Amino acid sequence: MQEVGLALFGLGNVGRAFINYLRNAADPGTRLRVNAVADSSGGLFVETADELARISQFKESGLGIREFARGRDVQEPGEFVKLLRSRGVAVLVESLPTNIKNGQPGLDLIRTALENGISVVTVDKGPLVHGFDLLMEAARQGGSMLRFSGTTGVVPPDEITGEGVVEIRGVLNGTTNYVLDEMRERSISFEDALAAAQEAGIAEPDPSLDVEGWDTACKTLILAKTSMRAKTRLEEISRIGIGGETESLVQTARARGLAVRLVGRARIWQGRVRVSVAPKLIQPDSPFFSISGSSKLAVFRAESGREFISRGASSRNSIAELIHRDIIECIS
Ligand SMILES: NC(=O)c1ccc[n+]([C@@H]2O[C@H](COP(=O)([O-])OP(=O)(O)OC[C@H]3O[C@@H](n4cnc5c(N)ncnc54)[C@H](OP(=O)(O)O)[C@@H]3O)[C@@H](O)[C@H]2O)c1
């Protein structure tokens, strides 16, 4: 049986969900073994599966790896990443908080890993938004692979390979789906719908990245960089989020039997890829009409005019499943 060494950088919600998932994931022919973990306090090599379970449990209490290790050798993450190859790590899973300003510190960590021949699976949008070309070049130089399905939740459909993509439209943000549906179905204000989403644990205490459209902008940009070779920068994206001012659009939707979704769009205009985000009225026959909650969907239009739909998984395990699938791609 092939054994593959993993390093997990980030042991928050996603990192720990992945550890839980791995306990039950059986992949005939491949055994994934976590050899190393890192959080903001530092990185530690893991001796056994039992120790990994104890670290994961320890992290639930809000304490750091440095406190868990109690005197054992804990390295600063930027230095730790350079040691991984010599300890048999083949794939690094990066789940640091998304920094939309400059992608750091994930960007430097991923770049170093790729240059050192370690493939990377990331769910962190920041490094891709700010360093996509740099990271692709690092992977080329290091003979490694970079996979990032979890950053967008949808992947460009296989059937489109070989065709030029001229437009992408996507509904990619669960929080805004929920808020817009609450506003429409319960005839309530944006403020009340947002409060309901926060109470249900769907919206963050600070929901600005979602409701101001940053999350949709980042995801659409990553898809455009992947499928359309977009050179667009985040600050060039025309972005309208949702708020009190969206209430009249929701009223129109209700009156006409339509839905409202926050739509990200990338298209070619005057020779460049332009990306925009805005709330849109959605007709009942559109594939976006039934996309609610944490479901995601993107439509890729090829030069030939053909359209290809990509649906994202929305189960509780979906982020861990995407990470797993990406790891398998890296080692296949
Ligand atoms: N939650 C989801 O369902 C979901 C879905 C798709 C994508 N994402 C993305 O996944 C990422 C992680 O989300 P999350 O909810 O797991 O975040 P989180 O709970 O805040 O966890 C982030 C983890 O990264 C660690 N970290 C911070 N700086 C670090 C550094 N320099 N080196 C090593 N580790 C560092 C943190 O360490 P400490 O524990 O010491 O603070 C923490 O363990 C985000 O980029 C998010 O956008 C999340």
The ligand as an ORCA input file, in Angstrom:
! r2SCAN-3c Opt
* xyz 0 1
  N     -14.825     27.055      7.238
  C     -15.137     26.591      6.039
  O     -16.074     25.808      5.849
  C     -14.304     26.978      4.842
  C     -14.674     26.548      3.567
  C     -13.835     26.863      2.493
  C     -12.685     27.584      2.691
  N     -12.367     28.033      3.935
  C     -11.118     28.750      4.141
  O     -10.290     27.928      4.944
  C      -9.393     28.736      5.687
  C      -9.441     28.315      7.141
  O     -10.736     28.483      7.663
  P     -11.020     28.081      9.167
  O     -12.466     28.325      9.380
  O     -10.438     26.745      9.469
  O     -10.140     29.215      9.935
  P      -9.686     29.238     11.460
  O     -10.599     28.400     12.283
  O      -9.456     30.654     11.806
  O      -8.266     28.467     11.442
  C      -7.118     29.013     10.878
  C      -5.915     28.247     11.353
  O      -4.734     28.794     10.734
  C      -3.726     28.915     11.741
  N      -2.710     29.888     11.395
  C      -2.781     31.242     11.381
  N      -1.590     31.777     10.994
  C      -0.752     30.718     10.789
  C       0.613     30.602     10.373
  N       1.369     31.662     10.099
  N       1.135     29.360     10.236
  C       0.414     28.255     10.513
  N      -0.885     28.302     10.895
  C      -1.458     29.526     11.032
  C      -4.503     29.292     12.988
  O      -3.692     29.090     14.116
  P      -4.251     29.271     15.619
  O      -5.102     28.050     15.854
  O      -3.009     29.282     16.431
  O      -5.016     30.554     15.628
  C      -5.682     28.326     12.865
  O      -5.342     27.058     13.366
  C      -9.797     30.174      5.434
  O      -8.924     30.717      4.475
  C     -11.209     30.056      4.897
  O     -11.554     31.127      4.043
  C     -13.137     27.731      5.007
*
